[in-house]
């Protein structure tokens, strides 16, 4: 099982490197979308917890 995880990790890392090298603009857009999603989720959790405290 550990061997499969290691192989999967190498495949994902290889795919990410290939994507960054072959299409850096698209890769940057995907990273920006990901960070915007994380930021939005964190803000929503913060809003929810603030409503609980009030």
Biopython code that builds the backbone (N, CA, C, O; Angstrom):
import numpy as np
from Bio.PDB.StructureBuilder import StructureBuilder

atoms = [
    (1, "UNK", "N", (0.824, -1.190, 0.000)),
    (1, "UNK", "CA", (0.000, 0.000, 0.000)),
    (1, "UNK", "C", (0.872, 1.259, 0.000)),
    (1, "UNK", "O", (0.563, 2.228, -0.693)),
    (2, "UNK", "N", (1.950, 1.244, 0.770)),
    (2, "UNK", "CA", (2.848, 2.394, 0.814)),
    (2, "UNK", "C", (3.489, 2.629, -0.548)),
    (2, "UNK", "O", (3.726, 3.769, -0.947)),
    (3, "UNK", "N", (3.763, 1.554, -1.246)),
    (3, "UNK", "CA", (4.354, 1.647, -2.583)),
    (3, "UNK", "C", (3.382, 2.340, -3.536)),
    (3, "UNK", "O", (3.801, 3.162, -4.352)),
    (4, "UNK", "N", (2.093, 2.021, -3.444)),
    (4, "UNK", "CA", (1.082, 2.636, -4.307)),
    (4, "UNK", "C", (0.957, 4.129, -4.019)),
    (4, "UNK", "O", (0.804, 4.926, -4.945)),
    (5, "UNK", "N", (1.021, 4.515, -2.748)),
    (5, "UNK", "CA", (0.954, 5.935, -2.393)),
    (5, "UNK", "C", (2.145, 6.689, -2.975)),
    (5, "UNK", "O", (2.000, 7.800, -3.485)),
    (6, "UNK", "N", (3.321, 6.075, -2.893)),
    (6, "UNK", "CA", (4.522, 6.719, -3.400)),
    (6, "UNK", "C", (4.430, 6.893, -4.918)),
    (6, "UNK", "O", (4.799, 7.941, -5.446)),
    (7, "UNK", "N", (3.943, 5.877, -5.612)),
    (7, "UNK", "CA", (3.793, 5.960, -7.065)),
    (7, "UNK", "C", (2.766, 7.028, -7.429)),
    (7, "UNK", "O", (2.987, 7.804, -8.359)),
    (8, "UNK", "N", (1.648, 7.078, -6.708)),
    (8, "UNK", "CA", (0.616, 8.084, -6.973)),
    (8, "UNK", "C", (1.163, 9.486, -6.744)),
    (8, "UNK", "O", (0.871, 10.401, -7.514)),
    (9, "UNK", "N", (1.954, 9.659, -5.692)),
    (9, "UNK", "CA", (2.539, 10.964, -5.403)),
    (9, "UNK", "C", (3.484, 11.390, -6.528)),
    (9, "UNK", "O", (3.464, 12.550, -6.939)),
    (10, "UNK", "N", (4.302, 10.478, -7.026)),
    (10, "UNK", "CA", (5.200, 10.795, -8.125)),
    (10, "UNK", "C", (4.425, 11.142, -9.393)),
    (10, "UNK", "O", (4.812, 12.055, -10.122)),
    (11, "UNK", "N", (3.342, 10.429, -9.664)),
    (11, "UNK", "CA", (2.532, 10.730, -10.842)),
    (11, "UNK", "C", (1.901, 12.116, -10.743)),
    (11, "UNK", "O", (1.898, 12.869, -11.717)),
    (12, "UNK", "N", (1.372, 12.451, -9.582)),
    (12, "UNK", "CA", (0.759, 13.772, -9.396)),
    (12, "UNK", "C", (1.821, 14.863, -9.527)),
    (12, "UNK", "O", (1.583, 15.878, -10.182)),
    (13, "UNK", "N", (2.985, 14.665, -8.914)),
    (13, "UNK", "CA", (4.062, 15.658, -9.002)),
    (13, "UNK", "C", (4.522, 15.818, -10.454)),
    (13, "UNK", "O", (4.771, 16.938, -10.902)),
    (14, "UNK", "N", (4.634, 14.734, -11.174)),
    (14, "UNK", "CA", (5.021, 14.793, -12.585)),
    (14, "UNK", "C", (3.993, 15.528, -13.420)),
    (14, "UNK", "O", (4.343, 16.324, -14.291)),
    (15, "UNK", "N", (2.726, 15.262, -13.154)),
    (15, "UNK", "CA", (1.663, 15.947, -13.886)),
    (15, "UNK", "C", (1.691, 17.444, -13.600)),
    (15, "UNK", "O", (1.531, 18.255, -14.512)),
    (16, "UNK", "N", (1.894, 17.812, -12.340)),
    (16, "UNK", "CA", (1.949, 19.236, -11.990)),
    (16, "UNK", "C", (3.124, 19.925, -12.683)),
    (16, "UNK", "O", (2.971, 21.018, -13.227)),
    (17, "UNK", "N", (4.283, 19.294, -12.664)),
    (17, "UNK", "CA", (5.442, 19.875, -13.346)),
    (17, "UNK", "C", (5.195, 20.011, -14.840)),
    (17, "UNK", "O", (5.527, 21.039, -15.431)),
    (18, "UNK", "N", (4.620, 18.995, -15.453)),
    (18, "UNK", "CA", (4.314, 19.048, -16.884)),
    (18, "UNK", "C", (3.347, 20.187, -17.188)),
    (18, "UNK", "O", (3.531, 20.914, -18.164)),
    (19, "UNK", "N", (2.315, 20.345, -16.355)),
    (19, "UNK", "CA", (1.331, 21.403, -16.576)),
    (19, "UNK", "C", (1.972, 22.778, -16.438)),
    (19, "UNK", "O", (1.708, 23.671, -17.242)),
    (20, "UNK", "N", (2.811, 22.950, -15.424)),
    (20, "UNK", "CA", (3.462, 24.245, -15.210)),
    (20, "UNK", "C", (4.400, 24.579, -16.359)),
    (20, "UNK", "O", (4.459, 25.726, -16.802)),
    (21, "UNK", "N", (5.122, 23.597, -16.837)),
    (21, "UNK", "CA", (6.082, 23.844, -17.918)),
    (21, "UNK", "C", (5.378, 24.061, -19.246)),
    (21, "UNK", "O", (5.768, 24.943, -20.011)),
    (22, "UNK", "N", (4.351, 23.278, -19.534)),
    (22, "UNK", "CA", (3.708, 23.363, -20.846)),
    (22, "UNK", "C", (2.713, 24.512, -20.953)),
    (22, "UNK", "O", (2.514, 25.043, -22.046)),
    (23, "UNK", "N", (2.079, 24.913, -19.845)),
    (23, "UNK", "CA", (1.093, 25.986, -19.896)),
    (23, "UNK", "C", (1.150, 26.797, -18.604)),
    (23, "UNK", "O", (0.273, 26.666, -17.750)),
    (24, "UNK", "N", (2.173, 27.631, -18.458)),
    (24, "UNK", "CA", (2.322, 28.355, -17.192)),
    (24, "UNK", "C", (1.175, 29.332, -16.899)),
    (24, "UNK", "O", (0.811, 29.530, -15.740)),
    (25, "UNK", "N", (0.607, 29.941, -17.945)),
    (25, "UNK", "CA", (-0.509, 30.877, -17.724)),
    (25, "UNK", "C", (-1.726, 30.158, -17.161)),
    (25, "UNK", "O", (-2.368, 30.636, -16.226)),
    (26, "UNK", "N", (-2.033, 29.007, -17.742)),
    (26, "UNK", "CA", (-3.180, 28.242, -17.260)),
    (26, "UNK", "C", (-2.924, 27.723, -15.845)),
    (26, "UNK", "O", (-3.834, 27.712, -15.016)),
    (27, "UNK", "N", (-1.704, 27.296, -15.565)),
    (27, "UNK", "CA", (-1.368, 26.814, -14.230)),
    (27, "UNK", "C", (-1.517, 27.930, -13.203)),
    (27, "UNK", "O", (-2.002, 27.696, -12.096)),
    (28, "UNK", "N", (-1.101, 29.147, -13.565)),
    (28, "UNK", "CA", (-1.242, 30.281, -12.655)),
    (28, "UNK", "C", (-2.714, 30.588, -12.402)),
    (28, "UNK", "O", (-3.101, 30.909, -11.279)),
    (29, "UNK", "N", (-3.532, 30.488, -13.449)),
    (29, "UNK", "CA", (-4.971, 30.711, -13.284)),
    (29, "UNK", "C", (-5.576, 29.679, -12.343)),
    (29, "UNK", "O", (-6.406, 30.017, -11.499)),
    (30, "UNK", "N", (-5.167, 28.429, -12.482)),
    (30, "UNK", "CA", (-5.703, 27.374, -11.619)),
    (30, "UNK", "C", (-5.297, 27.583, -10.162)),
    (30, "UNK", "O", (-6.095, 27.350, -9.254)),
    (31, "UNK", "N", (-4.065, 28.018, -9.940)),
    (31, "UNK", "CA", (-3.611, 28.286, -8.578)),
    (31, "UNK", "C", (-4.400, 29.453, -7.987)),
    (31, "UNK", "O", (-4.794, 29.416, -6.821)),
    (32, "UNK", "N", (-4.627, 30.485, -8.792)),
    (32, "UNK", "CA", (-5.394, 31.636, -8.316)),
    (32, "UNK", "C", (-6.816, 31.230, -7.955)),
    (32, "UNK", "O", (-7.338, 31.657, -6.925)),
    (33, "UNK", "N", (-7.444, 30.414, -8.788)),
    (33, "UNK", "CA", (-8.798, 29.931, -8.503)),
    (33, "UNK", "C", (-8.811, 29.120, -7.210)),
    (33, "UNK", "O", (-9.731, 29.247, -6.402)),
    (34, "UNK", "N", (-7.793, 28.290, -7.018)),
    (34, "UNK", "CA", (-7.707, 27.490, -5.803)),
    (34, "UNK", "C", (-7.580, 28.346, -4.554)),
    (34, "UNK", "O", (-8.250, 28.095, -3.553)),
    (35, "UNK", "N", (-6.718, 29.361, -4.613)),
    (35, "UNK", "CA", (-6.547, 30.235, -3.450)),
    (35, "UNK", "C", (-7.793, 31.068, -3.188)),
    (35, "UNK", "O", (-8.128, 31.336, -2.034)),
    (36, "UNK", "N", (-8.486, 31.481, -4.253)),
    (36, "UNK", "CA", (-9.736, 32.220, -4.060)),
    (36, "UNK", "C", (-10.778, 31.333, -3.386)),
    (36, "UNK", "O", (-11.536, 31.798, -2.535)),
    (37, "UNK", "N", (-10.816, 30.071, -3.760)),
    (37, "UNK", "CA", (-11.746, 29.133, -3.135)),
    (37, "UNK", "C", (-11.432, 28.922, -1.662)),
    (37, "UNK", "O", (-12.333, 28.907, -0.823)),
    (38, "UNK", "N", (-10.149, 28.758, -1.349)),
    (38, "UNK", "CA", (-9.742, 28.577, 0.048)),
    (38, "UNK", "C", (-10.074, 29.828, 0.857)),
    (38, "UNK", "O", (-10.570, 29.735, 1.980)),
    (39, "UNK", "N", (-9.798, 30.993, 0.282)),
    (39, "UNK", "CA", (-10.082, 32.254, 0.968)),
    (39, "UNK", "C", (-11.574, 32.410, 1.219)),
    (39, "UNK", "O", (-11.983, 32.835, 2.299)),
    (40, "UNK", "N", (-12.375, 32.073, 0.241)),
    (40, "UNK", "CA", (-13.830, 32.170, 0.379)),
    (40, "UNK", "C", (-14.333, 31.212, 1.456)),
    (40, "UNK", "O", (-15.196, 31.573, 2.257)),
    (41, "UNK", "N", (-13.806, 30.017, 1.476)),
    (41, "UNK", "CA", (-14.219, 29.034, 2.484)),
    (41, "UNK", "C", (-13.836, 29.503, 3.884)),
    (41, "UNK", "O", (-14.623, 29.367, 4.821)),
    (42, "UNK", "N", (-12.630, 30.055, 4.031)),
    (42, "UNK", "CA", (-12.190, 30.544, 5.338)),
    (42, "UNK", "C", (-13.059, 31.709, 5.801)),
    (42, "UNK", "O", (-13.397, 31.808, 6.980)),
    (43, "UNK", "N", (-13.420, 32.591, 4.866)),
    (43, "UNK", "CA", (-14.289, 33.719, 5.220)),
    (43, "UNK", "C", (-15.660, 33.223, 5.649)),
    (43, "UNK", "O", (-16.241, 33.744, 6.601)),
    (44, "UNK", "N", (-16.177, 32.222, 4.955)),
    (44, "UNK", "CA", (-17.482, 31.675, 5.314)),
    (44, "UNK", "C", (-17.465, 31.035, 6.697)),
    (44, "UNK", "O", (-18.410, 31.199, 7.469)),
    (45, "UNK", "N", (-16.403, 30.312, 7.013)),
    (45, "UNK", "CA", (-16.278, 29.706, 8.342)),
    (45, "UNK", "C", (-16.183, 30.797, 9.399)),
    (45, "UNK", "O", (-16.786, 30.681, 10.465)),
    (46, "UNK", "N", (-15.434, 31.850, 9.114)),
    (46, "UNK", "CA", (-15.311, 32.962, 10.038)),
    (46, "UNK", "C", (-16.646, 33.656, 10.279)),
    (46, "UNK", "O", (-16.982, 34.000, 11.412)),
    (47, "UNK", "N", (-17.407, 33.858, 9.196)),
    (47, "UNK", "CA", (-18.735, 34.466, 9.329)),
    (47, "UNK", "C", (-19.656, 33.593, 10.167)),
    (47, "UNK", "O", (-20.399, 34.088, 11.015)),
    (48, "UNK", "N", (-19.598, 32.290, 9.921)),
    (48, "UNK", "CA", (-20.439, 31.349, 10.673)),
    (48, "UNK", "C", (-20.100, 31.383, 12.166)),
    (48, "UNK", "O", (-20.992, 31.455, 13.011)),
    (49, "UNK", "N", (-18.804, 31.330, 12.478)),
    (49, "UNK", "CA", (-18.405, 31.353, 13.883)),
    (49, "UNK", "C", (-18.746, 32.694, 14.543)),
    (49, "UNK", "O", (-19.096, 32.734, 15.722)),
    (50, "UNK", "N", (-18.646, 33.774, 13.793)),
    (50, "UNK", "CA", (-19.032, 35.077, 14.337)),
    (50, "UNK", "C", (-20.519, 35.117, 14.665)),
    (50, "UNK", "O", (-20.924, 35.690, 15.677)),
    (51, "UNK", "N", (-21.326, 34.507, 13.807)),
    (51, "UNK", "CA", (-22.776, 34.457, 14.073)),
    (51, "UNK", "C", (-23.082, 33.597, 15.295)),
    (51, "UNK", "O", (-24.040, 33.876, 16.016)),
    (52, "UNK", "N", (-22.302, 32.579, 15.535)),
    (52, "UNK", "CA", (-22.518, 31.739, 16.704)),
    (52, "UNK", "C", (-22.222, 32.483, 18.000)),
    (52, "UNK", "O", (-22.897, 32.290, 19.011)),
    (53, "UNK", "N", (-21.191, 33.344, 17.952)),
    (53, "UNK", "CA", (-20.768, 34.070, 19.142)),
    (53, "UNK", "C", (-21.757, 35.172, 19.490)),
    (53, "UNK", "O", (-21.989, 35.441, 20.669)),
    (54, "UNK", "N", (-22.341, 35.811, 18.490)),
    (54, "UNK", "CA", (-23.259, 36.943, 18.743)),
    (54, "UNK", "C", (-24.528, 36.530, 19.388)),
    (54, "UNK", "O", (-25.386, 37.370, 19.657)),
]
sb = StructureBuilder()
sb.init_structure("model")
sb.init_model(0)
sb.init_chain("A")
sb.init_seg("    ")
for serial, (resi, resn, name, xyz) in enumerate(atoms, 1):
    if name == "N":
        sb.init_residue(resn, " ", resi, " ")
    sb.init_atom(name, np.array(xyz, "f"), 0.0, 1.0, " ", f" {name:<3s}", serial, name[0])
structure = sb.get_structure()
